[in-house]
């Protein structure tokens, strides 16, 4: 790609970010993006075949990365012995959430697009994806604790389990959506995770 071609692509990206954030993916106008970027429709299609492909170019890498961060942290946790998992419940997860927040703030526009402007795309279920991963890992952790002979506490209803878990990740996302300064957001997410970890310990009888 030549210098001029890259400059044109970057201009398309700049205008597209504003359009998507302002109107959401579904409301965003490809015609308006092309017009404001100062390119012809034919020129646009040299770069991207559709509005979906353009959106993907702006957020896809970051969506995949945030899920991979969670998966990597979980893999580290499962490498611990079951005894250490019990002792360090929440430690790796808490640091993972801090790392997620720092990554999101390093790519703030992309994550605002994911969090408030992704309806109608394959990226609209980020909260659900993280929530389901966390629920599945919680069930696996409970199995490990039972194998250690630890009597589990209150049986949590699936609906409540989903509400608790989505509330944790949703709370993290709210910090980004509402422009909480990064340093404060990091402090808040540490407190948020400590709150949820303490609650789970109580429910699990730990």
N, C-alpha and C positions, 0 to 999 in steps of 0.2 A: 504494500500500500504506500503510495507516494505521500509526501508531506501535505499536499493540498487535499488529497483524498482523506487523510486522517483528520485534517482540520474540519472538513465537511462532516465527517462522521461525528466528531466531537460536538459540532454545532447541533446536529440532529439530536444527540444525546442530551445536550443541555436543555433544548426546547422541550423534548419529550419528558424529561424529569418534571419540569414545571407543569406541563399539561396533565400528566398522570396524577401528580399530587393534588392539583387543583380540581380535577374532574373525576378521578378514579379511572381505572382501566376501561370500564364499560362506557363511561361518558367521554373519554378522551377522543379527540378527532384527529385522525391521521392526516386529513386534509389541512387542518390547522397547524399541525406539527410541520408539515412540508412547507406551508406558506411562511410561517414564522422563522423557519430555518433558512429560508431563502434558496430552496432547491426545488427542482422540478420533481414531479411524481416519478418520472422515469429514473432520475438520479437516486431517489430514495430506494426504489426497488433494486438498484444495483447493490445496495448495502443489505437490505432486509426484504424478505418476501411478504411480510405482514406486520400488523401492529403487535401480534402475539410474539413474533420473533424479536422485534425491537424491545418489548418489555422483558423478554427472557434475557437479552443481552445486558440489560441494566440490573437485573436482580438475581438471575439464576445462580450465579457463582456464590453469592452471599447466602442465599437460601440453603444451598447444599452444604456450605461451610458450617453454618450454625448447627445443622443437624449432625454433621460429622464431629463437631466439638462435643456434643452430648454423647455420641456413640463412643468416642475415644475415652471420655471420662468414665463412662460406664464400664468399658473394657478394663480400665485400670482398677476400678473397684472390684470387679470379679476376679482379678488376679490375686487379690488379698485372700488370706485364709478366712474361713467363716468366723473365727474368733475375732480377727482384726476387723472384719466387716461390722461386727456388732460394736466393737470399741470405737470405730471411726465412722459410724453411720452419719452421713451428712457432710463429712469433711470434704470429700472430693466433689460432691454435688454442689456444695456451697462455692468452692473455688471455680467450678465450671460456670456457674451463673455469673460470677464476677468477670470471668474471661469473656463470656458471651456479651455482657454489657459493654465491656471495653471494645470488643470487636464491632458491636453495633454502632457505638459512637464514632468509631473510625470510618464507618461507612453509613453515616447517618441518613443521607437522602435515600439510599437504597432500602434501608430498613423502614423508613417511614412509608415508602411505596409499598413494601410488603405488608405493613401493619394496618394501613388505612386506605390503600388504593389497589388492592389485589383481587377484589371480588370479581368473579368471572374468569379468573386465570387458574392455572394448575398450582399456583402458589398461595391460594387463599386459605389453606388449612394449616398454616405453620403452627398455630396454637394447638390444634388438634394433634398434629404429628408429635410434638413434644409431649403433650399430655399423655398420649397413648404409650409412648416409649417409657415414660415415668411410671405409669400404672403397671405396665408389664414388668418393669424392673422391681417395683415394690412387691409384686406377687412373688417374684423369684427370691427376693431378700427374705420374705416371710417363710418360704420353704427352707431356706438355709438356717434360719433361726430355729425352726421346728426340728431340723436335723440335729441341732446342738442341744435339743431338749428344753429350749426356752418356751414356756407357755405363753402363747400369744394372747393379747387382751381382747378388747371389744371387736366384734366382727363388724367391719365397716360396710355399709350398703354401697353397691356399685354407683348409685347416683351421687351419694355424698363423696365417695372416693374421687369421682370425676370432678365434682365441684371444687374439692380441696386442691386437687392437682392443677386443674386449669386456672384456678385462682392464683396459684403461685406464679406460674408463667405469665398469666395475664397481668399480674401486678408488676412483673419485671418489664413487660412491654409498655405498660402505662407510663413508666418513667421516661421511656424514649419518646412516646407519642406526645407527651406534655412538656417536652424540652427541659426536663430537670437537668441542671448542670452535671457534667460527667462525674466529677468528684463526689457530689452529693448522691448521684444515682448509684455509684459503687457502694457508698455507705448504706444506702437504703436497701440495696439488694442483699447485702450481708445480713442486715436485720430481718429482712423478709424471709430469707432462707432459714435463719435461726429460729424464727417464729414457727415456721412450718415443720422444721425438724423436731422441735420440742412438742408440737402437737401430735406428730406421728409417734414419737416415743411414748407419749401418754396413752394414745389409743392402742399401741402395741404392747402396753404393759412393761415397757423397758425403762 
